[in-house]
Amino acid sequence: MHALELPPAPLQPLSLHWLQHGGVEAAILRLDLIDPLISGNKWFKLRHHLQQAGNSKAPGLISLGGNHSNHLHALAAAGKRFGFATAGLLRGHAQDTPTVRDLQALGMELHWLGYGGYRARNEPGFWEPWQAHYPGWHCIPEGGGGLAGAQGCALILQQARSQIATLGWSDYDSWWLAAGTGTTLAGLVMAEAGAHTVHGALAVPRDHGVAETVAALAGGQGYQLHDACRGGFGTFDDELLAFVAHCEQHTGVSLEALYTGKALMALREQVEAGLFAPGTRLIFVHTGGLQGRRGYL
């Protein structure tokens, strides 16, 4: 296997009583199973960035995230595996979390920016001092975003389409997935080019700019956004945790609450509200991130 060849993600039937009651036939694309460390949609987001870094002979990779960041966790693992040094710019002040300990064990150099410093990440000139500190390193937007991240996520479409026949389907009607930065959503919208609707369940508040990101990368057509954040970014409640536990028990699929769990709960609400006509065939994307569960379990 070529180092950057994407591992396959199984497409499996998703059987839950509320889907069956709504007449919706669903399958789950298990991006969580493609790799133990570079998990879920992170593989796809990072792929083109890694190619660019390799082509430019960059000695290292630098990006941003929080103290439970799935993105930084995958980036640190990818750097170690493919021979890049890595540095992480972290939100807030130094904390000891399972994710932070993994980042350090994987060799990532950490810089804690505080909260004000992290909020400046989108301001002009933010990267200049870091590029001076790490000359020649490849800078990756928060969450693995940008056009390179979206182009990598467009490859998710191929993984699903290659397995549709194994479900006994000739086609499908739409996608459903969690949206955090909007990069994965934008990649699928780009790949579909209007052939099928892509539904994004917003795991963050609307003012986080997901709609603007998707519009900038993929245009304004071919997708719908649905509120799913349940009070804010990184928040969860007892009802959500109970729902996740119930789904895990009935499907045997491990979930995390902050993205995939919120997306699945929002899907239930929309199915019960009649958004999808009986007979709809839907692909639900498991975006991985299970290591982040250690932040709340």
N, C-alpha and C positions, 0 to 999 in steps of 0.2 A: 504493500500500500504506500503510495506517495504520502509524504509527511502531512500535507494539507488536504488530502482527499477526505471528504466528509464521511464519517461513519454512518451507516443506515439507521434510521429511526423506525421502529415497528408502527404500523397502523393497525389498531385493534378496535373491535366493536366496543361501544360504550353503552352499557345497559343500566339505566336507572329508571325507576318507576315513573317519574314525572316526565321523562322523555317519551316513554311508551304511551303514557296517558295522553300526551299532546300529539301523538302520531308522528313524532320526529325520530328518524333513524340517524344515529350519530356514531362516529368513529373518533378515536383519540389518537393523535400522532404523538408518540412517546419520545419526544426529544430528551426527556430526562434519562433515557437509557443509552444514549450514544457514547457516553464517556463518564468514568467515575469522577473526574475532576473538571474537565472542560465541558461542562454539562449544559444540556438544553440549547436554547437559542444563542447562548454565548459562543458556541463553536462557529455558528453561522456569522454572527456579528464580527468576530475576530478574524475570520479567514482572510478577507481581502486586506485588512490592516497588516496581518502577518506577511502576506505576499508583498505588500508595498515596502514593509520594513526590510524584508530579505532582499528585494530588488535594489534598494538604496544602500544596502550594507549597513543599516543602522545597528549600532552596538546594543541598543536597548529600547524598551517600550515604557511609556509613562502615561498614566491616566488617573481618573478621579473616582471616588466613591465613598460610601459610608463604612462604618465599622462592622457591618454584616454584609457587605457588598458581594453579591454573586459575580458581578463583572470583574472586580479586582481579584477575587478568588480564582476565576477562570484565567485571567490574564497572567497571574503569578504562575499558575500551573503550565500555561502555554509557553511562557518565557523559559521556564526550567526545561521543558521538554524539547523546545526547538532552539535552544542556545542563545536566548536574549536575556540580558540583564533587565530587571524591571524596577520601577519606582511607582509608588502610589501616593497621591495627594488626597488626604482624608478629611472628611467633614468633622468639625468639632475638635475636641481635645483628646489627648492620648487615653485610650481605654483598652482594657484587657478583655477580649471576646474570643470565642473559638475561631472565628474567621480571622481576626487579627493574628492570632497565634499561628494559624496556617500560613498566612501571608509571610510572616517572618521565617517560618520553617522552609518555605519555598524560595527564600532568598530575596524577597521584595524589600526594597528600602522604603521606609514610610516617612511621610512628612504630614504632620497634623496642622491644618490651616486655621483652626478655630471655625466659628460659624460665619463671622463677617468675611473672613478671607475666602471661605468656600463660596459664599454668595457672589463673590467677584469673578467667578469662573467664566462667565459669559461676557465680561467686559473687554473692550479692546485692550490689547497689550498684556492680557493675563499670562499668556504662555511665554512671553519674552524672557523673564528672568529664569524660568525653568529650562528654556532652550539654551540659555547661556550656561546654566549649571550642568546640564546634560547635553553637551554639543553633539549634534548628529542623531540624537535619539528620535524615535518616531512617536509623536504625540497623538493619543487616541481620545476622542471626545468622551464625556461622561456616558457610561453605559455601553460603550462601543458604537456610538451613534455616527451620524454623518452619512454621506453617500456611500462610502466603502462598507459601512455596516449594513445599510439597506440592501446593497447589491449582494452581499453575502446571504442575507435573509431571503432574497428572492429564490435561492436554491432550495428552500423548504418546499416549494411547490413541486419540484421534481420528485422529492422523496415521497410525497403523498400520492401523486399521480401514478407512480410506478407500482403502487400497491392497491389501487382502487378495485381492480378486478378480483383480488383475493377476498373482497367483501361481498362479491356478487353484484357490485354496482357497475353500471356503465358510465356513470357521471355522478356529480354531486352538485348541490345548489349553492352552498356558501361556507365560509369559514367563521370560526369564533375563537378569539384569543385575548389574553390580557395585554394591555398597553401600559407601559411605564414611561419610556422615552418616545415611543411611537416608531422606533426603527424597524422592528420586526413587522409591524403592521404595514409600514410603508413598503418594505421589501415585497410582501405578498401582494399588495395593491399594484406595484410595478410589474410583478410577474404575471398577474392575472389579466392586466390590461383591459379590465371591464368585463371579462368573461364570467366571473362569479363574484358576488359581493363578499367583502371581507368585513366582519364585525369586530370592532375593537372594544373590549370592556375596560374602561378607564380605571386602573388601579390607583391612580393619582387624581387630585382635583383638576378640574378643567383649566385652571389658570397655570398649570405646569407646562402648557404649550404643546401638548401632543397634536392637537388639530393643526397648528401652524407647522410643526415638523413634518407631518404627513403631507400636507399641502405643498410644502416647499420641495420635498423629495419626490413625490409621486403624483402631484396634481390634486384636484378637488373632487374627483369622481371615483366611484367603485368601492366606497367604504361607508360604514356608519359607525358612529361612536355612541357608547352607552355608559352611563354613570355606574361605577362599581366600587368606588373608593371607600364607601362606608365610613365617612368622617375625616379622611385624610390619608396622606402618604405614610405607609408603614404602620397603619393602625389596624387593629382587629378587635373583635368583641366575642362574647361567649356564644352568641347565635352563629357567627361565622365558624368558630372553632368546632361547634357541635355539628354543623353541616359538613365540614371537611371530614370529621371523624366518621360520620354516617356514610359519606361517599366512599371513603377508604375501605370501610367494612364491607360494603356491597359490591365494590369493583375490584378490590385487591390492589388498587393503584395508589401509591404514596403521593400525597399532595402537600404543597405548602400554602399557607393561608393568604399571604400578602399579594400574590399575583394570580396563580392558577386557581386557588380556592375562591378568591373574589370573582374571577371570571366565570367559574362554574356556577356560583350562586346567582350571579347576574343572568346567566343563561337560563337557569330555572325560572327566574322571575319573568323573563321575556317569553319563554315557552308557555308558561301558565297564563300570560297576558294575551296570547294568541298572535305573537309576532310572526311565527312560522306556521305555514299552512300544513295540515296533515299530509304526510308523504314526503316532507322535506328531508333531504339527506345533507347532513352537516358534518364538517370536519372540525373537531375541537383540538387545539394545539396545547399540549403540555409543555410549557416553556422551561421546565427544569427548576433550578434554584433550590433544591432540597437541602443543601448545606445551610442555607439561611434559616431553616427551622430551628437551629440551635439557639437562635436569638430570642425565642419566645417559648420554647418547650423545656 
